[in-house]
Amino acid sequence: VNFVGHVIYPGIHSLHPFSNVLSGLIHAGGVDTTGSLRNIQLIRNGEIHTSIDMYEFFINGKNVQNTKLRNGDVISVPLRKSWIEITNEVNRPGIYEAYKDETIYKMIEYASGMTNRASSKVLISRIKPFENRIAGEPISNNFYLLYTELKKTKAQNGDKINILKMLDETNEVEIIGQVKRP
């Protein structure tokens, strides 16, 4: 089986006859950090036999199409199409890949959701497109979204999603000055 694209050890690998795409990728060292986990292609007889989205397996636990590999198959791992960074008050901070129409809410779901200390405000740092950048000005816009707006807002390549921590509130009164017990 030939492994091409963004895998750790590209090239031809001899595999066990019962190997599938996942075990083959493990044998080839796995997907490189620049490779897509959402569009791994099994090419058989010169045509795309199937495309695999590994997020369904890694994040949701759903069994991916487990096609057995055959002699002469090609596993192609393309370049990752988007780079969404999610930080702070999520259960699995990291860098994720978004399909074209996926929302920020879906990206946060991929990060296993918000922690119980998360605020209802989310800070988004969005990179300006090349044609809108001006030398000497910041290359990104920062804005806040409320939790209720996350399902309506699409994620864009380069977004940094910062889930803010809820501020601690204290219900105390301080009495100072000319009193017996300040």
N, C-alpha and C positions, 0 to 999 in steps of 0.2 A: 504494500500500500504506500502511495506517495503522499507525503504531507507537505503542503506548500503554503506560503503566506506567513502570517504572524504566529508561528509556533516556535518553541524553544529550540528544537532540533529538527529543522526541515530536512526533507529528503525521503529516500525509500527506506521503509522499515519492514522487516519480516515479522509477522504477527501470528498469534495462535489462530487456528481456523474458526474458533468461536468468538473472535473479537468483534466488538461493536464500535461505534464512533467514539464513545466515551473512553473505553479501555484503550483504543488506538491513540487518542489524544494524550492519555496518561503516558503511554509508551514513548510518544514523541516529545515528552517533557512538559506538555501542557500548552495552553495558549499564552503567548507573550503579553505583557502589559499593554502593548499597543494594538492587540488583536481584539476582534469583536467576539463577544460571547453570545451575541444575539442573532448571528447570521452565519453559522458554520455550515458549509456546503459539502455534501457528499456528491461527488461527480462520478458517474458510472457510464461507460461507453461514450464519453465526450459530452454528456448532458447532465444537467443538475438533477440528480435523483431525489434528493430531499434537502431542505434547509432546516437547521436545528437552532432553537432558541434555548440556550442553557439556563437562562433565568428561570424558566418554568421548573427546571429540576433543582437548581441551587437554592432558590428563594421560596418557591411554592411547594416543593417536594413532589411535583407532578412528574410522572415518568415521561421522559422525552421519547420521541420515536427512536426505538433502539434497533436500527437496521444493522444486520450482520454485514461485516465487511467481506469483500471478495477480492480475489487476486486482480490487480490492475486498477482498483479504485483509487480515487484521488480525494483527499480531504483538504479543502481550501478554507483557510481562516483569513478573512479580509481585514483590512484596517478598521479600527473602531471609528464609527461615524460621528459619535458625539461623546462629550466628556463633561459629566455633571458631577460636581463635588458637593457632598452633603456633610455638614459638620455640626458639632456640639450636641444638642439634646435629642439625638436619635439613638436607637438601640444598636445600629451598625453603621457608624460613620464610614465614609469611603467615597470612591469615585465610581459612578454608574454610567451606563449607556442608555440613552433614550431613543425610542423610535420617534418619527417625525411628529406625530400628534399626541404624544404622551404628556400628561400634565405633571405639574410639580407635586401634586398629591400622590400620583402613582410612583414618582421617584422616591418620595418619603416612605411609601409602602415597601419599596425594594430595600430601603434601609431599615426595615423591620419596625417602622413607625416611630412616633415620638415617645420620649420618656415621660413619666408622670410629672417631671419638673419643667416641662416645656411650656413656653409662653404661647399665647394664641397669635402672636405676631411672628412673622418669618421675614428675615432680611435676605433679599435677593441681590446679588451683584452680577449684573448682566453685561457682557462684553459687547461693545459697539461693533457693528459690521465695519469691515475695512473702509468702505466708501464713506462712512460717516465719521471717521477719525480725523482729528486735526492735531498737528504736531504741537506739543506742549500742553495739551489738555488730557485729562484722565481718559483711559480707554474703556472705562466701564461706568455704567449707571447703577446707583444703589437705590433700592426702594423697598418698602415694607408691604407685606400682604397679610391680611387677616386669614385665620384658619378657614373661614367660610369661602374665601376666594381661591384657595389652592386647587380645587377641582376644575376651575374655569380657566386657569392660567397655564399655558403650554410651556414646557421646559425647552430651553434653547441650548445649543452647543456652547459650552464654556460657562454656563451658569454656575455660580457658587451659592448654594442654599445654606443659610446659617440659621439653625433653629435656636432661637434665643431661650435663655433660662428665665423662668419666672422669678420676679423679684421677691425677696423675702419681705413679708409684712409683719410688723410687730404691733400689738395692741397694748401700748404702754403709755402712761402719763408720767412725766417727770416734773417734780415740784422742787424748785430750788429757791434760795433766798432766805429771808427772815422767818423761818419755820423751825419748830423743834426737831423734826426729822426730815431733812431734805431727801 
